[in-house]
Amino acid sequence: MQRSTPISLALLCAALLPGSMVLADTHYQTPPAELQALVDAPRGPLFNLGPKRSTALLVGMAALPSISAVAQPELRLAGLRINPRMRAASRFDFGNGLSLLDVGTGQQRPVQGLPADPRIADIAWSSDERWVAFSRWGDNGVELWLLDVAQGQARRLIREHLNAIAGNGFGWLGGNKQLLVRLAPQDPAAAPVASSVPAGPNTQQTAGGQTSQTRTYADMLKNPADAAQLEWQLQTQIALVGTDGKLSRVGKPATVIGLQGSPDGKYLLLGVLRQPYSYLVPVSRFPRATQVWDTQGKLIRTLAEQPLLERLPSGNDAVQPGPRDFAWRDDAPATVHWTEAQDGGDPNREAKVRDTLFQQAAPFDQPATRLLDVAARVEDISWGRDDLALVTEGWWKTRDTRTWRIQPGKPATAAELIVSRKSEDRYSAPGTPLTRLNGYGRPVLQTGKDGNTLLLAGEGASPEGDRPFLDRFHLDSKRTERLWRSEAPYYERTVAVLDDEGQRLVTSREAVDERPNYYLRDLVRRIAPRALTQFPHPYPQFKGMQKELIRYKRADGVELTATLYLPAGYDPKRDGPRPMLMWAYPQEFKSAKAASQVTDSPYRFNRISLGGPLVMLARGYTVLDDPAMPIIGEGDKEPNDSYLQQLTQSAQAAVDEVVKRGVADRDRIAVGGHSYGAFMTANLLAHTRLFRAGIARSGAYNRTLTPFGFQAEDRNFWQAQGVYQTMSPFNHADKIKDALLIIHGEVDNNPGTFPIQSERLYQALQGLGGTARLVMLPHESHGYRARESLMHMLWEQDRWLETYVTQAKPRAAGK
């Protein structure tokens, strides 16, 4: 009989064999001290300006959550992630303190009455700026609190808990008098418990029909027990709560998926879930009744019975047939508006009119009124008054976008074209119309004293980088007047305009070594802006970091841009080239002109994102952040038909540029990315030898597992099999000869990036004799949240780059 080998010895022997799989330490690790300091850097407060713009609420932010918090019990049902103990959507980021800032004087005062562990979730100002309602995660549920702004005193408003699964769970009704809330009506102990013994198989059946677009969603219902649990979790008791804490229930509990109060506070617009549910699509595509109730719970009218939407026509411009996107007009007491597809929601069907915008006013006893027909899809509506609303339509396939002025009080009046452009053309973007709160406490278009001008704030994309601006737009003449523009060496943007003429502003200003702070700016007196906040630099050890917006061309002549970062004190002429990390994310375009436009600004604060590449500056690396990787398909061409050619050309151009500048050693460059950037990384390692190593986080690598489209690709696998196969790095895993670090959250909920994508790519590389490491982070989703997870991620990345890039020897000639 053959003698057995002890397991420990067998593993040791396996670890010594070249190319063998090694079982690694499974404990969380911590990166070097300079990277730990970034994880634990203090987080600045959030700035929340009141509706009267005289007071701001500063929300202190707690440290990163621990893995014990992220690992709390969670239900994953129909695309929702639910904390069952809290009856709320899962979340891990909370405020830990409140203070009030006087915009006029800059004086701050702390808010009193908060518990020792505030755990502040969502915030809502009353329209008169007298109150701030906010929710707090308590021990056994979500609590509703109220802050008296004048007194600076907070108190818990009601004893009942909120249901915050499908929304915040509360909001102001009618502006400032009372709150519309969703209560959790049932005892959590009464939640349905699934039997361990199934009643039978879980079955699905399709009866045929036209081709539809069925994306690969995560967290779908799997059996009747899941459906019962979802139904129970969404059960909501609607109620009204006064600022004195008096509570009155509205109607009976219902499975509420959407809830909006009318501006005048007299009606409620509800989405009530209906059966049958689906195992294939998320709850947003389940059947629902859209209803109007009064505040006593009486059903006034059912506006629509929307069926289950398991089938959706192919294409990114596809929408559901029938009415959709119900909401209240912000500028009217109680008028509902919605959009209805006139082409059956099918972008492949010929139609002169694609969408129609309708409205219907209370008491809903008259037929709906047609407001506007458009040739594309209604994308956005900004309400102003009976003679002024702006409606924007867009068509993804061509990137065409148009904005129209309509007069909702006079529906027969012809619409007036305000602007027509390509959505991907950043240089031509006119800015976003600013709003103010009306008497109902709802945002409406902010017009000048004559009612004929709008204020537009925009990013100001230009060949020299983003230069945010504030413009005055004259509706009659369509003439634009520049009021203010950000100037070097700062990046400054409009946060709020304090008057209707755009003369006094609150801005956020930052510079390369200055974190964003808020300023009061007077455009009439033209005096130096006055600082309202003095938030300190969160990581002073990075001061002096060098930053440059660089331009270069790829082989086909397309102009590209990237942001080059160099460590403080580094001189390439004196110190020579360094190991470099490139971090990118491809983007699709319909024109080379749009793809060549400059993005970002050279004057923005050097913000260190733990998920980005700049952390490696602390380890002496140079970094090329967001090198443009445009995938262009002009005219009738589809961008992805030449994805690999364009991707590799862009990467080659970036490598050549940094080597020419002397800031990178051609033999010691790594490439990385997250999600679609991870997909890019695997493809670059499969089809080039430009990089010594790659970091691929939370990606998808086999496109046959996302057969009904991915990213901007709207053809399905059977329409473009060659594209899907060619673009899948899994199919070319035998060509990946450089070291690839693969990281993925074990419970990734992003459509398409299922953890199995990383597991199968790793298995392919392991079987083919490649150099790879697979790290699956417990309890983490598409983005990583726990402090321990982020620490370990940085440890993995640092070790990988040190081993396969910093210590890399020059390649042999010809490789």
Summary of the structure (lengths in Angstrom):
residues: 815
radius of gyration: 28.1
end to end distance: 50.2
largest distance: 99.3
contacts: 2698
relative contact order: 0.08
helix: 18%
strand: 35%
